[in-house]
């Protein structure tokens, strides 16, 4: 059994045990500690009043609100009323850390920025825009065009105290390690960030060492790090044990080098323990409790890696 497999099999039971205490002790020494955020989409379309009690159980105090088709908690906010949702969050000591809006795209976020400001949410995530499959100077030129088109959106976001993080989604201009580096190097304003998804980079054959190097290059311009691997993919219906291979600690991807890279840069952004179910819009496991336990299994795996030198 390799080291990654051994650690993953220790599972959630180690949380609250010796390894968890070692993680907390290490955090107090070097300052690095995961800043967890819970993606509402992990619970499908379960109600907010079911999801919010789970947030702190996963070590998080921030929630990432998703709309359909992955969840519907953003729509729930409008139905309940934003004042009601603000009260629900306050009663549990929670904050909205991110509004994920792939549906709006990078040039359709302005109406949502007022919502972000209302909830003191400082981050929004979406995909990029532009031709896929470019390399070299063609890629650099296209990224330059994209970020300059983003300037008015970034200026508007800055007025609302919001950063926009672009995820390296597949079949997009911003999908590769090089595109992410150009995105940061060429950005016109500092509130343009990266939402870093290893799942999509693994599909482009970026290995663990390559991901670690990319983390070092991007530094704290990463707004969200998704602890998410390819496993057996997320587009075909698979037996649940195969679908769950997307979760950190279950599949073949060894997060040791990436976690060490996060420690080296003293990463301050959010970390989400993440996957996509098939079909979209369902919880990753049938109940909220089972979903939370699976998230904590991955959390245990990451935290053990964070204390290994």
C-alpha positions as CSV (number, residue, x, y, z in Angstrom):
1,X,0.0,0.0,0.0
2,X,1.5,3.4,-1.0
3,X,1.7,6.3,1.4
4,X,-1.3,8.2,-0.2
5,X,-3.5,5.1,0.0
6,X,-2.5,4.5,3.7
7,X,-3.3,8.1,4.7
8,X,-6.7,8.0,2.8
9,X,-7.7,4.8,4.6
10,X,-7.2,6.3,8.0
11,X,-10.3,8.3,7.1
12,X,-12.4,10.7,9.1
13,X,-11.7,9.0,12.4
14,X,-8.4,10.8,12.7
15,X,-10.1,14.2,12.8
16,X,-10.1,15.1,16.5
17,X,-7.3,12.6,17.1
18,X,-3.5,12.7,17.2
19,X,-3.1,13.8,13.5
20,X,-5.7,16.6,13.8
21,X,-3.9,17.9,16.9
22,X,-0.6,17.7,15.1
23,X,-2.1,19.7,12.2
24,X,-3.3,22.4,14.6
25,X,0.1,22.5,16.4
26,X,1.9,22.8,13.1
27,X,-0.5,25.6,12.0
28,X,0.4,27.5,15.2
29,X,4.1,27.2,14.4
30,X,4.3,28.1,10.7
31,X,1.1,30.0,10.2
32,X,-0.3,27.8,7.5
33,X,-3.8,26.5,7.9
34,X,-6.5,25.6,5.4
35,X,-9.2,28.2,5.1
36,X,-12.1,26.0,4.2
37,X,-15.1,27.0,2.3
38,X,-18.0,24.6,1.7
39,X,-19.6,24.4,-1.8
40,X,-23.4,24.3,-1.5
41,X,-23.4,22.2,-4.7
42,X,-22.0,19.3,-2.8
43,X,-25.5,18.9,-1.3
44,X,-27.4,19.2,-4.6
45,X,-30.6,21.1,-4.2
46,X,-31.1,20.4,-0.5
47,X,-32.5,23.5,1.4
48,X,-30.2,26.1,2.9
49,X,-31.6,25.3,6.3
50,X,-30.3,21.8,5.9
51,X,-26.9,22.7,4.5
52,X,-25.9,25.6,6.8
53,X,-25.8,23.4,10.0
54,X,-23.3,21.2,8.1
55,X,-20.8,24.0,7.3
56,X,-18.9,24.2,10.6
57,X,-18.9,20.4,10.8
58,X,-16.5,20.4,7.8
59,X,-14.1,22.9,9.5
60,X,-15.5,25.8,7.4
61,X,-17.1,29.1,8.4
62,X,-17.6,30.2,4.8
63,X,-20.1,28.8,2.2
64,X,-19.8,29.0,-1.6
65,X,-23.3,29.5,-3.0
66,X,-24.1,27.8,-6.3
67,X,-27.1,28.2,-8.7
68,X,-28.7,25.6,-10.9
69,X,-27.8,23.2,-12.5
70,X,-25.2,22.2,-9.8
71,X,-27.4,23.3,-6.9
72,X,-30.1,25.9,-6.4
73,X,-29.1,27.7,-3.2
74,X,-28.7,31.0,-5.1
75,X,-32.3,30.7,-6.2
76,X,-33.3,29.8,-2.7
77,X,-31.8,33.0,-1.5
78,X,-34.1,35.1,-3.7
79,X,-37.1,33.0,-2.7
80,X,-36.4,33.3,1.1
81,X,-35.4,36.9,0.9
82,X,-31.9,38.2,1.5
83,X,-32.6,39.5,4.9
84,X,-33.9,36.1,6.0
85,X,-30.7,34.4,4.6
86,X,-28.5,37.0,6.3
87,X,-30.2,36.1,9.7
88,X,-29.7,32.4,9.0
89,X,-26.0,32.9,8.4
90,X,-25.5,35.2,11.4
91,X,-27.2,32.7,13.8
92,X,-24.6,30.1,12.9
93,X,-21.6,32.5,12.7
94,X,-21.2,31.9,8.9
95,X,-20.4,34.1,5.9
96,X,-20.9,33.7,2.2
97,X,-17.3,33.5,1.0
98,X,-18.1,33.1,-2.7
99,X,-20.9,33.4,-5.2
100,X,-20.1,30.9,-8.1
101,X,-21.8,32.1,-11.3
102,X,-20.6,30.1,-14.3
103,X,-24.1,30.7,-15.7
104,X,-23.5,34.5,-15.9
105,X,-20.0,34.3,-17.4
106,X,-17.2,36.9,-16.9
107,X,-19.1,39.7,-18.6
108,X,-22.5,39.2,-16.9
109,X,-21.6,39.5,-13.3
110,X,-22.5,43.1,-12.6
111,X,-26.0,42.5,-11.2
112,X,-24.6,39.9,-8.8
113,X,-21.9,42.2,-7.5
114,X,-24.5,44.2,-5.5
115,X,-25.6,40.9,-3.9
116,X,-22.0,40.1,-3.0
117,X,-21.6,43.4,-1.4
118,X,-24.8,43.0,0.6
119,X,-23.4,39.9,2.2
120,X,-19.8,41.1,2.5
121,X,-18.8,38.4,0.0
122,X,-15.4,39.3,-1.5
123,X,-15.2,36.7,-4.2
124,X,-17.1,35.6,-7.3
125,X,-16.1,32.6,-9.5
126,X,-16.8,32.0,-13.2
127,X,-15.1,30.6,-16.3
128,X,-13.1,32.5,-18.9
129,X,-14.0,33.4,-22.5
130,X,-12.2,32.8,-25.7
131,X,-10.9,30.2,-28.1
132,X,-9.6,26.9,-26.6
133,X,-6.5,24.9,-27.6
134,X,-4.1,27.9,-28.2
135,X,-0.5,27.7,-27.3
136,X,2.6,30.0,-27.3
137,X,2.2,33.5,-28.6
138,X,-1.3,32.9,-29.8
139,X,-2.4,31.9,-26.3
140,X,-0.7,35.0,-24.8
141,X,-2.3,37.3,-27.3
142,X,-5.8,35.8,-26.6
143,X,-5.4,36.1,-22.8
144,X,-4.2,39.7,-23.3
145,X,-7.4,40.4,-25.2
146,X,-9.6,38.7,-22.6
147,X,-8.1,40.5,-19.6
148,X,-8.4,43.9,-21.3
149,X,-12.0,43.2,-22.1
150,X,-12.4,42.4,-18.4
151,X,-11.1,45.8,-17.2
152,X,-14.5,47.5,-17.0
153,X,-15.9,44.5,-15.1
154,X,-13.0,44.5,-12.7
155,X,-13.4,48.2,-12.1
156,X,-17.1,47.7,-11.3
157,X,-16.2,44.8,-9.0
158,X,-13.6,46.8,-7.2
159,X,-16.3,49.4,-6.4
160,X,-18.2,46.6,-4.7
161,X,-15.1,45.3,-3.0
162,X,-15.2,42.0,-5.0
163,X,-12.6,39.9,-6.7
164,X,-13.4,37.8,-9.8
165,X,-11.7,34.4,-9.9
166,X,-11.5,32.6,-13.3
167,X,-11.5,28.8,-13.1
168,X,-9.3,26.8,-15.5
169,X,-12.3,25.0,-17.0
170,X,-11.9,22.5,-19.8
171,X,-12.5,23.6,-23.4
172,X,-11.9,27.2,-22.6
173,X,-9.3,29.9,-23.3
174,X,-8.3,29.7,-19.6
175,X,-7.7,26.0,-19.2
176,X,-4.0,25.3,-19.0
177,X,-1.2,26.1,-16.6
178,X,0.3,28.6,-19.1
179,X,-3.1,30.4,-19.6
180,X,-3.4,30.8,-15.8
181,X,0.1,32.3,-15.6
182,X,-0.6,34.7,-18.4
183,X,-3.9,35.6,-16.7
184,X,-2.1,36.8,-13.6
185,X,0.9,38.3,-15.4
186,X,-1.3,40.4,-17.8
187,X,-4.3,41.3,-15.6
188,X,-5.1,45.0,-15.6
189,X,-6.2,45.0,-11.9
190,X,-5.3,42.9,-8.9
191,X,-8.9,41.8,-8.2
192,X,-8.6,39.3,-11.0
193,X,-7.8,36.0,-9.4
194,X,-7.5,32.3,-10.2
195,X,-9.9,29.5,-9.2
196,X,-7.5,26.5,-9.4
197,X,-9.1,23.2,-10.4
198,X,-6.6,20.2,-10.5
199,X,-9.3,18.1,-12.1
200,X,-9.1,20.0,-15.4
201,X,-5.3,20.3,-15.3
202,X,-5.0,16.5,-14.7
203,X,-7.0,16.0,-17.9
204,X,-4.2,18.0,-19.7
205,X,-1.6,15.6,-18.2
206,X,-0.3,18.0,-15.5
207,X,1.0,15.8,-12.8
208,X,1.4,16.4,-9.0
209,X,4.8,18.0,-9.4
210,X,3.5,20.3,-12.2
211,X,0.6,21.4,-10.0
212,X,2.9,22.2,-7.2
213,X,5.1,24.3,-9.5
214,X,2.0,26.1,-10.8
215,X,0.9,26.9,-7.2
216,X,4.4,28.3,-6.5
217,X,4.1,30.5,-9.6
218,X,0.6,31.8,-8.9
219,X,1.1,32.3,-5.2
220,X,-1.7,34.0,-3.3
221,X,-3.3,35.1,-6.5
222,X,-5.2,31.8,-6.1
223,X,-8.6,32.8,-4.7
224,X,-9.9,29.2,-4.5
225,X,-8.1,25.9,-4.5
226,X,-10.4,23.0,-5.3
227,X,-9.1,19.8,-3.7
228,X,-10.5,17.9,-6.6
229,X,-9.0,15.2,-8.9
230,X,-10.1,13.6,-12.1
231,X,-10.6,10.0,-10.8
232,X,-12.8,8.5,-13.4
233,X,-14.4,11.7,-14.5
234,X,-17.7,13.5,-13.8
235,X,-19.8,13.2,-17.0
236,X,-20.8,9.6,-17.2
237,X,-23.0,7.9,-14.6
238,X,-20.8,5.5,-12.6
239,X,-21.1,3.4,-9.5
240,X,-20.9,5.7,-6.6
241,X,-17.5,4.3,-5.4
242,X,-16.0,5.2,-8.8
243,X,-17.7,8.6,-8.9
244,X,-16.2,9.4,-5.5
245,X,-12.7,8.9,-6.8
246,X,-12.8,12.6,-7.6
247,X,-12.5,13.3,-3.9
248,X,-9.0,14.0,-2.6
249,X,-7.6,10.9,-0.9
250,X,-9.6,8.5,-2.9
251,X,-8.2,8.6,-6.5
252,X,-4.7,8.1,-7.7
253,X,-3.7,11.8,-7.6
254,X,-1.2,12.4,-4.7
255,X,-1.8,15.8,-3.1
256,X,1.5,15.7,-1.1
257,X,3.5,18.0,-3.4
258,X,0.6,20.5,-4.0
259,X,-0.1,20.7,-0.2
260,X,3.5,21.4,0.5
261,X,3.5,24.1,-2.2
262,X,0.5,25.7,-0.5
263,X,2.4,25.6,2.8
264,X,5.4,27.2,1.2
265,X,3.4,30.2,-0.1
266,X,1.5,30.3,3.2
267,X,-1.7,30.1,1.1
268,X,-4.4,32.4,2.3
269,X,-7.2,31.8,-0.1
270,X,-10.1,29.4,0.2
271,X,-9.9,25.6,-0.1
272,X,-12.9,23.5,-1.2
273,X,-13.1,19.8,-0.9
274,X,-14.9,19.2,-4.1
275,X,-16.4,16.9,-6.8
276,X,-19.3,16.8,-9.3
277,X,-22.0,14.2,-9.0
278,X,-23.9,12.7,-12.0
279,X,-26.5,13.9,-12.7
280,X,-25.9,17.5,-11.6
281,X,-28.2,18.9,-8.9
282,X,-28.1,15.9,-6.5
283,X,-26.0,15.6,-3.3
284,X,-22.8,13.7,-3.7
285,X,-24.2,11.1,-1.3
286,X,-27.9,10.5,-0.5
287,X,-28.1,12.5,2.8
288,X,-26.5,15.6,4.2
289,X,-24.9,13.6,7.0
290,X,-23.2,11.2,4.5
291,X,-22.1,14.1,2.3
292,X,-20.5,15.8,5.3
293,X,-18.7,12.6,6.4
294,X,-17.3,12.2,2.9
295,X,-16.0,15.8,2.9
296,X,-14.4,15.2,6.2
297,X,-12.7,12.1,4.9
298,X,-11.0,14.3,2.4
299,X,-10.3,16.9,4.9
300,X,-8.5,14.4,7.1
301,X,-6.4,13.3,4.2
302,X,-5.3,16.9,3.4
303,X,-4.6,17.8,7.0
304,X,-2.3,14.8,7.4
305,X,-0.4,15.8,4.4
306,X,-0.1,19.4,5.8
307,X,1.9,18.1,8.8
308,X,4.3,15.8,6.9
309,X,7.7,17.4,6.1
